[in-house]
Amino acid sequence: MNIFRAQDLMRLIERYMDEASVRKVYDAFLLAADAHDGVFRKDGITPYIAHPIEVAHILADLHLDADTLCAALLHDVLEDTHYQHADLSQPFGKAVADLVDGVTKLEKDEVLTTKHAVTIASYRKMMHAMTDDFRVVLIKLADRLHNMSTLDNMKPDARRRIADETFAKYIPLARRFGMNEIRRQLQQYAFKSLYPWRSQVLEHALETYLDAHEQEHETIVQQVTDTLTVSIPNVSVFMWDKNLFRMYEQCKREGMTFHQQCGLLEIRVLVRERNECYRALGILHELYRPRLGTLNDFIATPKGGYGFQALQTTVITSAHQSVRFQIQTRDMFQVAQYGLAAQWRYPDMRTTGKAEYTQAVLGRWLAQVKELESQADNPDEFYEDMQADLFHAEVYAYTPRGDVKDFPKGATLVDFAYAVHTQVGHHCISAKVDGMERPLHTRIPHMAVVEIITDPAASPQPSWLNFVVMGRAKSYIRTWLRLQTAEAQQSLGQERLISVLRGRGCDLTSLEPERLEVTLKASGYETIEALYQAIGRGDECSKLLSERLLGNLKGADTKQDTPLLIKGTTGLAIKFAACCLPLPPENILARQHQQHGLEIHRADCPHIHHLQQGDSLFSVAWAQDMVDKKFSAGIVIDVRDVRGMLHNITKSLADMDVNIEDLNITGAGQVKQDTLIIQVNDLEHLQEVMRQLKHIPNVLNVSRLTKKDSHEPHHHFHD
């Protein structure tokens, strides 16, 4: 029975494989059939081996190689049976065994204790394997496609969970690889599993509409065929099946009715040569009236990560029928359907250079995935970056040189900068959009020309993570900030240890090298720099370490602390507490904060008393040589609710050369409270600013922000 099930697969591969390769695939089938012998699918009737055979059949339709088909047949053997990696590598080779291992899911253990953790870790494992051999993803997509086609045997909650996972992980991967034939099928199966009633109703409505307009549509296809054939030999014209899920999504996203979606007829036109695409476009625009703004030339500027090419235009016929045409050569059409796998299904493409192009694009993307993985701190972070990277392009923009970049809707100018180059992103300060300067948080307009303005002294800002959307940008910003944090923690740790030692009449240079080495070894640190970083993070206590380093050194005073000098935040892991926002020359204290290093409070801050536990507080003082330093300060302005007050306040601050970091407006009735975070030099500067603001008409009072006033702003206003 099992051999009978494999006959169709073997007949298919015999058409394009040599005899030795066919035999290798058949041997893989025999091993898989033996390994899964006596095991059945969820329906309790179908032998389990039917699933690997169907997965291999999907890949054989793409004319993939013997190793890929062997791995497809064996893809569940490591996960579900007693076979090990060596049992597969010995008869079929290491490549096959590695492919199988790459698609094998992880199990729960002491580290991966939840299903979510297992799922994310398995995804990272698969993507890691893909960077070594991208055929891992092809097998996984085929595996998911067959599983989705047999979901009826699953319980409703399992069907919904698997459908959600398919939308989140596998459909974006299929799109990224350009395997749109598989992507469309996955969308249809997932849509039916997630919304069975909606999909059934919409499918019936679509069929009813198409049946009612069948004759009209066939007439248009025939008219287009007859007209094009006069000038272009061997042209193919055919209607394109609508994607029910895409129609549903567009109805939700764009507010279109389903009837409007049905009313757009989609037609494909296939020709032999590239220049015939443009000739066909001209003929169609003479035959029907084109709709302005609907022409896209993706032949001159290919889109997507796999080199999609086509001319797209929408026209209106004399009978008021809207028709969207997609014009391509046959090679372009095959790439549009099968993406990076098209070169196997259509070997003639390799002589046109198209295969080399898609391989080069694939190589760049795999390198980017490897980079994202190496920079991610954990599997969740990697998964988030990958999901952002596998976006559906909706916005296209150009560099000044004319290179096209594609982005998801909502991407910003910082995303554009990192898409150009990492260093451009790191040093960007603003951008010009169609010649007009715009701030970095601006969303990228569709089809705009974007020029990024950089400054070698500029660097990534933590606030960028609040608005960037692409995985590449997020990953590079986080990595840069982590490196700066590590350096800042090391600098802070060194300063703190020096400060404590100085209070005991000693310094680092006078310590015995042997004692320093013993202390490092006892603490588990290889270098003094690692020890500094641990102190800066709060993992080590500087006072206790100073005792270990000094030992019984005579004259060491163990009761005094020399205050750590604060010069701002440059070079040190320091955060000024939002509850009191201290300013020079106010008396200050510091406490250890796991994320920010030291958190600086005013000495009279009521909240600091809740923190006085053991060694958590540190003696700090303002340095004397603080030139051109700016500090955040909070003020609350009570104003009458009169038109133009916000403008008057911001203008007054601008005249005083005071920058506004944040602004929030609250209050009801005739009196409003404007809460501002501004940048000042010191306490005296703040007091002068407050005095000037009190002179503004309709300002009732100006006070310094205190904890009871402090809150996270809900609405920001930019004047």
Secondary structure as GFF3:
##gff-version 3
##sequence-region A 1 719
A	DSSP	alpha_helix	2	13	.	.	.	ID=ss1
A	DSSP	alpha_helix	19	35	.	.	.	ID=ss2
A	DSSP	alpha_helix	50	61	.	.	.	ID=ss3
A	DSSP	alpha_helix	66	73	.	.	.	ID=ss4
A	DSSP	alpha_helix	77	80	.	.	.	ID=ss5
A	DSSP	alpha_helix	85	92	.	.	.	ID=ss6
A	DSSP	alpha_helix	94	103	.	.	.	ID=ss7
A	DSSP	alpha_helix	115	132	.	.	.	ID=ss8
A	DSSP	alpha_helix	135	149	.	.	.	ID=ss9
A	DSSP	three_ten_helix	151	153	.	.	.	ID=ss10
A	DSSP	alpha_helix	156	165	.	.	.	ID=ss11
A	DSSP	pi_helix	166	170	.	.	.	ID=ss12
A	DSSP	alpha_helix	171	176	.	.	.	ID=ss13
A	DSSP	alpha_helix	180	194	.	.	.	ID=ss14
A	DSSP	alpha_helix	196	212	.	.	.	ID=ss15
A	DSSP	alpha_helix	214	231	.	.	.	ID=ss16
A	DSSP	beta_strand	236	239	.	.	.	ID=ss17
A	DSSP	alpha_helix	244	254	.	.	.	ID=ss18
A	DSSP	alpha_helix	258	262	.	.	.	ID=ss19
A	DSSP	beta_strand	264	271	.	.	.	ID=ss20
A	DSSP	alpha_helix	274	287	.	.	.	ID=ss21
A	DSSP	beta_strand	289	290	.	.	.	ID=ss22
A	DSSP	beta_strand	296	297	.	.	.	ID=ss23
A	DSSP	beta_strand	311	316	.	.	.	ID=ss24
A	DSSP	beta_strand	322	329	.	.	.	ID=ss25
A	DSSP	alpha_helix	330	338	.	.	.	ID=ss26
A	DSSP	three_ten_helix	339	341	.	.	.	ID=ss27
A	DSSP	alpha_helix	342	345	.	.	.	ID=ss28
A	DSSP	three_ten_helix	347	351	.	.	.	ID=ss29
A	DSSP	alpha_helix	354	375	.	.	.	ID=ss30
A	DSSP	alpha_helix	379	389	.	.	.	ID=ss31
A	DSSP	beta_strand	395	398	.	.	.	ID=ss32
A	DSSP	beta_strand	404	407	.	.	.	ID=ss33
A	DSSP	alpha_helix	413	420	.	.	.	ID=ss34
A	DSSP	alpha_helix	422	426	.	.	.	ID=ss35
A	DSSP	beta_strand	428	433	.	.	.	ID=ss36
A	DSSP	beta_strand	436	438	.	.	.	ID=ss37
A	DSSP	beta_strand	450	454	.	.	.	ID=ss38
A	DSSP	three_ten_helix	462	466	.	.	.	ID=ss39
A	DSSP	alpha_helix	471	503	.	.	.	ID=ss40
A	DSSP	three_ten_helix	508	510	.	.	.	ID=ss41
A	DSSP	alpha_helix	513	523	.	.	.	ID=ss42
A	DSSP	alpha_helix	528	537	.	.	.	ID=ss43
A	DSSP	alpha_helix	542	550	.	.	.	ID=ss44
A	DSSP	beta_strand	564	566	.	.	.	ID=ss45
A	DSSP	beta_strand	574	576	.	.	.	ID=ss46
A	DSSP	beta_strand	588	593	.	.	.	ID=ss47
A	DSSP	beta_strand	597	602	.	.	.	ID=ss48
A	DSSP	three_ten_helix	606	611	.	.	.	ID=ss49
A	DSSP	beta_strand	617	622	.	.	.	ID=ss50
A	DSSP	beta_strand	631	640	.	.	.	ID=ss51
A	DSSP	alpha_helix	645	655	.	.	.	ID=ss52
A	DSSP	beta_strand	660	666	.	.	.	ID=ss53
A	DSSP	beta_strand	671	680	.	.	.	ID=ss54
A	DSSP	alpha_helix	683	694	.	.	.	ID=ss55
A	DSSP	beta_strand	699	704	.	.	.	ID=ss56
###
